[in-house]
């Protein structure tokens, strides 16, 4: 085998190994990460308490002070 072929085979096998490790780590991380929540985020206008409520709710009552609040927009 020529030197060019050996270098090419080494580079290809190295990149294939890195690709396999990246794919394995992606699927492993995906399996253990928590699923994103569909809940809405609310921030109380009176006491500044941040809380979540169901996705189908547009206004929610603050659990700390009882004030009705709209969804918080980032």
Residue, then its C-alpha position, 0 to 999 in steps of 0.5 A: x500500500x502507498x503512503x497516501x492510502x494509509x493516511x487516507x485509511x487512518x483519517x477515515x477510520x478516525x472520523x468514523x470512530x468520532x462519528x460513532x461516539x457522537x451518535x452514541x452520546x446524542x442518543x444516550x443524552x436524549x434518553x435521560x433528559x427530561x421531556x419539555x413541559x407544555x405548561x405556561x409560565x406566569x409571573x405575578x405582577x404583585x409579588x413577582x412570584x414565578x410559577x407554571x400552570x396548564x397549557x390551556x390556561x391563559x390567566x392563572x391565579x398566583x399561589x402566593x398572593x391570589x392575584x390573577x396574571x397573564x402568561x409571561x412572554x420572554 
